[in-house]
Amino acid sequence: MNMKPQTKKRKKAPSKHKPTISLCMITRNEDGVLSRCLDSLGGSYDELIIVDNGSKDKTKEIAMQYTDHVYDFFDCNEPPTADGVIMDFSLLRNKSFDMASKDWIMFVDADDILEEGGAGKIRALIEEVHENKAIKGINMPYIYSHEAAGSGMMPNFKYYRLRLIRRGAGRWQGRVHEYVPLPDKSTLNSEDIVFHHFRDEGKGTQNTKRNLRILQRVVDEASPAEKPRYLFYLGKEYTYNSMWHEAIDIFLKYLDVASWIPEKHRAMYELGHCFYVLRDFEKAKKYSFMAIELDEDYCDPYITLGRMAYDLKEWMRCIKWMSCVPKLGTPEVHFFDFIPHRTYVPYDH
């Protein structure tokens, strides 16, 4: 009797879950830029949530062309102010995060643009890392400002911004210049997914007057844990407004409580720059040298020293400092990157 060999039925492999993305945005009077932003992000997300803080223009009308999830939120305006200033951006961002239902949350601002081809790269990256539960967030290059000359497209100032966060991994902190603290070594950098920041014409690169008002109000009541960050960014806002003496005072207070090396280095550089602008070259040298001693791989203090020598017509000393820049290593932590300082400025001088 012929017996057919029995064959075991192969079990169908479980289909791999395709991770999903919620795009969360906060808005206020963004009708000049919102469509541009969302069009650049097409295909990168599965759910769009927009939380609006009292827009008086057509922002909400435009938002509703892209999503049904458009909400109002005003609790972040407490205590109320005559000019309607948002007093706690973390509350506003956390409200949008609380409504997210997908695996990952991506956040952008309405004046951001994703480089062409970025949507597919975001999808591919999320699929690659999703099963690695140790990864909680992904940082991406953010070209925050561009050279005003020529086309206005040449990158000027860059830093790495946390863009994608595993849902539930963290919440926003800080009333302004807010951030999501994640455990050490739980984030990775994606170098080729790049966002650009472009305000609509007439608004500049950032609302420094608004930020300055908020920081002046909150820095005194900040907890010891919050204080260093608020002091650092208050000093930065003073420099943006060319208030050099006020900036010096705040950065000196910051150094008394600072602990994070990249931020501390930047404060020393900023002090050197403030004194350089005020033509106090001895103090400018002092803080530039302190910055180099703390971390020799950031290029900015070398530029300050080179510029001082240039102004004093000390040509060989200028060459000495500017020639250091192309030989520097890569900083261990990517913080603020003023691109001209490490590209054409040394050669120009």
C-alpha positions as CSV (number, residue, x, y, z in Angstrom):
1,M,0.0,0.0,0.0
2,N,1.4,3.3,-1.1
3,M,1.4,5.8,1.7
4,K,1.9,9.5,0.9
5,P,4.4,11.1,3.2
6,Q,2.6,13.5,5.5
7,T,3.7,17.1,5.3
8,K,3.3,19.6,8.2
9,K,1.5,22.7,7.4
10,R,3.7,25.7,7.8
11,K,2.4,28.3,10.1
12,K,2.0,31.6,8.6
13,A,4.5,34.1,10.0
14,P,2.9,36.8,11.9
15,S,2.7,40.0,9.9
16,K,5.2,42.6,11.1
17,H,3.5,45.6,12.6
18,K,4.0,48.8,10.7
19,P,4.6,51.5,13.2
20,T,2.4,54.5,13.0
21,I,3.0,58.2,13.6
22,S,0.9,61.0,15.2
23,L,2.0,64.5,14.0
24,C,1.3,67.0,16.9
25,M,1.3,70.7,16.3
26,I,0.6,73.8,18.3
27,T,-0.5,77.0,16.4
28,R,-1.4,80.6,16.9
29,N,-1.8,83.0,13.9
30,E,0.0,80.8,11.4
31,D,-2.1,81.1,8.3
32,G,0.9,82.4,6.3
33,V,3.0,79.3,6.8
34,L,0.8,76.3,7.9
35,S,-0.1,74.9,4.5
36,R,3.6,75.1,3.4
37,C,4.6,73.1,6.5
38,L,1.9,70.4,6.2
39,D,2.4,70.0,2.4
40,S,6.1,69.3,3.0
41,L,5.1,66.6,5.6
42,G,2.6,64.8,3.4
43,G,3.0,61.0,3.7
44,S,5.0,61.1,6.9
45,Y,2.2,60.6,9.4
46,D,-1.0,58.7,10.1
47,E,-2.7,61.1,12.4
48,L,-2.6,64.9,12.6
49,I,-3.5,66.8,15.8
50,I,-3.5,70.6,15.9
51,V,-4.0,72.5,19.2
52,D,-4.6,76.2,18.7
53,N,-4.1,79.0,21.2
54,G,-6.5,81.6,20.0
55,S,-5.6,82.3,16.4
56,K,-7.3,85.5,15.0
57,D,-6.5,84.7,11.4
58,K,-7.4,81.7,9.1
59,T,-5.1,79.2,10.9
60,K,-7.9,76.9,12.1
61,E,-9.7,77.1,8.8
62,I,-6.6,75.9,7.0
63,A,-5.9,73.3,9.7
64,M,-9.4,71.8,9.2
65,Q,-8.6,71.2,5.5
66,Y,-5.9,68.7,6.7
67,T,-7.5,67.1,9.8
68,D,-10.6,66.9,11.9
69,H,-8.5,66.9,15.1
70,V,-8.3,70.7,15.7
71,Y,-8.7,71.8,19.3
72,D,-8.6,75.1,21.3
73,F,-6.5,75.3,24.5
74,F,-6.0,78.3,26.8
75,D,-4.9,76.9,30.2
76,C,-1.3,77.7,29.2
77,N,-2.0,81.4,29.2
78,E,-2.2,81.5,33.0
79,P,-1.6,83.9,34.7
80,P,-3.4,85.9,32.1
81,T,-1.5,88.8,30.6
82,A,-2.7,91.9,28.8
83,D,-0.9,90.9,25.6
84,G,-2.1,87.3,25.7
85,V,1.4,85.9,26.1
86,I,1.6,82.1,26.3
87,M,3.1,81.5,29.8
88,D,3.7,77.7,29.5
89,F,4.5,76.2,26.2
90,S,4.9,72.7,27.8
91,L,1.3,72.7,28.8
92,L,0.3,73.4,25.2
93,R,2.6,70.8,23.7
94,N,1.6,68.1,26.3
95,K,-2.1,68.8,25.5
96,S,-1.4,67.8,21.9
97,F,0.6,64.8,23.0
98,D,-2.2,63.6,25.2
99,M,-4.5,63.3,22.2
100,A,-2.0,61.2,20.2
101,S,-3.0,57.6,19.6
102,K,-0.2,56.2,17.4
103,D,3.1,54.4,18.2
104,W,5.3,57.4,17.7
105,I,4.8,61.2,18.1
106,M,6.4,63.7,15.7
107,F,6.2,67.4,16.5
108,V,6.9,70.3,14.3
109,D,6.1,74.0,14.4
110,A,4.1,75.7,11.6
111,D,7.1,77.6,10.3
112,D,9.1,74.4,9.8
113,I,9.6,72.6,6.5
114,L,10.7,69.0,5.9
115,E,13.3,68.6,3.1
116,E,12.0,66.9,0.0
117,G,12.1,63.1,0.3
118,G,12.1,63.3,4.1
119,A,8.7,61.7,4.5
120,G,9.9,58.3,3.0
121,K,13.0,58.5,5.1
122,I,11.0,59.0,8.3
123,R,8.8,56.0,7.5
124,A,11.8,53.8,6.8
125,L,13.7,54.9,9.9
126,I,10.7,54.3,12.2
127,E,10.2,50.8,10.8
128,E,13.9,50.1,11.3
129,V,14.1,51.2,15.0
130,H,10.5,50.4,16.3
131,E,11.3,46.9,17.7
132,N,14.3,48.3,19.6
133,K,12.4,49.4,22.8
134,A,15.6,51.0,24.2
135,I,15.2,53.8,21.6
136,K,12.9,56.4,22.9
137,G,13.5,59.3,20.6
138,I,15.2,60.5,17.4
139,N,17.0,63.8,16.9
140,M,17.2,65.4,13.5
141,P,19.2,68.4,12.1
142,Y,17.3,71.6,12.3
143,I,18.5,74.5,10.1
144,Y,17.1,77.3,12.3
145,S,18.3,80.3,10.3
146,H,19.7,81.0,6.8
147,E,22.0,83.6,5.3
148,A,20.0,86.7,4.3
149,A,22.2,87.3,1.3
150,G,21.6,85.8,-2.1
151,S,18.8,83.2,-2.2
152,G,18.3,83.2,1.5
153,M,18.6,79.4,1.5
154,M,22.2,79.0,2.6
155,P,22.2,77.3,6.1
156,N,23.4,79.6,8.8
157,F,22.6,78.1,12.2
158,K,21.9,74.5,13.0
159,Y,21.2,72.3,16.0
160,Y,19.8,68.9,16.6
161,R,16.2,68.8,17.8
162,L,14.2,65.8,19.2
163,R,11.6,65.2,16.5
164,L,10.2,61.7,17.1
165,I,9.3,60.4,20.5
166,R,8.0,56.9,21.3
167,R,4.5,57.6,22.7
168,G,4.5,57.6,26.5
169,A,8.3,57.9,26.7
170,G,8.4,61.4,28.1
171,R,6.6,64.7,28.6
172,W,7.4,68.3,27.9
173,Q,9.1,70.5,30.6
174,G,10.0,74.2,30.7
175,R,7.6,77.1,30.1
176,V,9.6,78.4,27.1
177,H,12.5,76.7,25.2
178,E,10.7,73.6,26.3
179,Y,12.2,70.1,26.0
180,V,11.4,66.4,26.6
181,P,13.9,64.8,29.0
182,L,14.7,61.2,27.9
183,P,17.1,58.7,29.5
184,D,20.8,58.9,28.5
185,K,21.6,56.8,25.4
186,S,17.9,56.4,24.6
187,T,18.0,58.7,21.5
188,L,19.8,58.5,18.2
189,N,20.7,61.1,15.6
190,S,19.4,60.8,12.1
191,E,21.7,62.9,9.9
192,D,19.8,62.8,6.6
193,I,16.3,63.8,7.7
194,V,16.5,67.6,7.8
195,F,14.0,70.3,8.8
196,H,14.3,74.0,8.0
197,H,12.9,76.9,9.8
198,F,11.4,79.7,7.7
199,R,9.2,82.5,9.2
200,D,6.9,84.2,6.8
201,E,8.2,87.5,5.6
202,G,8.4,90.2,8.2
203,K,8.5,88.0,11.3
204,G,12.2,87.3,11.5
205,T,13.6,84.0,12.7
206,Q,12.1,84.0,16.1
207,N,9.9,86.0,18.5
208,T,12.7,87.2,20.8
209,K,10.6,89.9,22.5
210,R,8.0,87.4,23.5
211,N,10.6,84.9,24.8
212,L,12.3,87.7,26.7
213,R,9.1,88.7,28.4
214,I,8.3,85.1,29.5
215,L,11.8,84.4,30.7
216,Q,12.1,87.6,32.7
217,R,8.8,86.6,34.5
218,V,9.6,83.0,35.3
219,V,13.4,82.9,36.0
220,D,13.0,84.2,39.6
221,E,10.4,81.6,40.5
222,A,12.1,78.7,38.8
223,S,13.1,75.6,40.9
224,P,16.8,74.9,41.4
225,A,16.5,72.2,38.7
226,E,14.9,74.6,36.2
227,K,17.0,77.7,37.0
228,P,20.2,76.9,34.9
229,R,18.2,76.4,31.7
230,Y,16.1,79.5,32.2
231,L,19.2,81.6,33.0
232,F,21.0,80.3,29.9
233,Y,18.2,81.1,27.5
234,L,17.5,84.5,29.2
235,G,21.1,85.4,28.5
236,K,20.6,84.3,24.9
237,E,17.5,86.4,24.5
238,Y,19.4,89.4,25.8
239,T,22.1,88.9,23.1
240,Y,19.4,88.6,20.4
241,N,18.2,92.0,21.5
242,S,21.7,93.5,21.7
243,M,21.4,94.0,25.5
244,W,25.0,93.1,26.1
245,H,25.4,94.2,29.7
246,E,22.2,92.4,30.8
247,A,23.4,89.3,28.9
248,I,26.8,89.4,30.7
249,D,25.1,89.7,34.1
250,I,22.8,86.7,33.4
251,F,25.5,84.4,31.9
252,L,27.7,85.0,35.0
253,K,24.8,84.0,37.2
254,Y,24.3,81.0,35.0
255,L,27.9,79.8,35.4
256,D,27.4,79.8,39.2
257,V,24.8,77.0,38.8
258,A,25.7,75.4,35.5
259,S,26.6,71.7,35.2
260,W,26.0,70.5,31.6
261,I,29.3,70.9,29.8
262,P,28.1,71.8,26.2
263,E,25.7,74.5,27.5
264,K,28.3,75.8,30.0
265,H,30.8,76.0,27.1
266,R,28.3,78.0,25.1
267,A,27.8,80.5,27.9
268,M,31.5,81.1,28.2
269,Y,31.7,81.7,24.4
270,E,28.7,84.1,24.7
271,L,30.4,86.0,27.5
272,G,33.5,86.3,25.3
273,H,31.4,87.5,22.4
274,C,29.5,90.1,24.5
275,F,32.8,91.5,25.8
276,Y,34.2,91.5,22.2
277,V,31.2,93.6,21.0
278,L,31.7,96.0,23.9
279,R,35.4,96.2,22.9
280,D,36.7,94.8,26.2
281,F,39.2,92.6,24.6
282,E,40.9,91.4,27.8
283,K,37.7,89.9,29.2
284,A,36.7,88.6,25.8
285,K,40.0,86.7,25.7
286,K,39.5,85.5,29.3
287,Y,36.2,83.8,28.5
288,S,37.2,82.5,25.1
289,F,40.2,80.8,26.7
290,M,37.9,79.4,29.4
291,A,35.6,77.9,26.8
292,I,38.6,76.3,24.9
293,E,39.9,74.8,28.1
294,L,36.5,73.3,28.9
295,D,36.1,71.8,25.4
296,E,38.6,72.5,22.7
297,D,36.6,71.0,19.8
298,Y,33.9,73.8,19.5
299,C,35.1,76.4,17.0
300,D,33.3,79.5,18.2
301,P,35.8,80.9,20.7
302,Y,38.7,80.5,18.2
303,I,36.6,82.8,15.9
304,T,36.3,85.4,18.6
305,L,40.0,85.3,19.3
306,G,40.7,85.5,15.5
307,R,38.4,88.5,15.1
308,M,40.0,90.4,17.9
309,A,43.4,89.9,16.4
310,Y,42.0,91.0,13.0
311,D,40.5,94.2,14.5
312,L,43.9,94.9,16.1
313,K,45.7,94.3,12.8
314,E,47.7,91.5,14.5
315,W,47.7,89.5,11.3
316,M,49.9,86.5,12.3
317,R,47.8,86.1,15.5
318,C,44.6,86.2,13.5
319,I,46.0,83.5,11.1
320,K,47.0,81.4,14.2
321,W,43.5,81.4,15.7
322,M,41.6,81.0,12.4
323,S,43.9,78.2,11.3
324,C,42.9,76.2,14.3
325,V,39.3,75.7,13.1
326,P,39.8,73.3,10.2
327,K,42.0,71.1,12.5
328,L,39.4,70.7,15.3
329,G,37.8,67.4,16.2
330,T,34.0,66.8,16.4
331,P,32.4,67.8,19.7
332,E,31.2,64.8,21.7
333,V,27.7,66.5,21.9
334,H,26.2,68.3,19.0
335,F,24.9,71.6,20.5
336,F,24.6,74.9,18.6
337,D,26.4,74.9,15.3
338,F,26.9,78.4,13.7
339,I,27.8,77.0,10.3
340,P,29.8,80.0,8.9
341,H,32.2,79.7,11.9
342,R,33.4,76.3,10.8
343,T,33.2,76.9,7.0
344,Y,34.0,80.2,5.3
345,V,34.7,82.7,8.1
346,P,38.2,81.4,9.0
347,Y,39.3,81.5,5.4
348,D,37.7,84.9,4.8
349,H,39.8,86.3,7.6
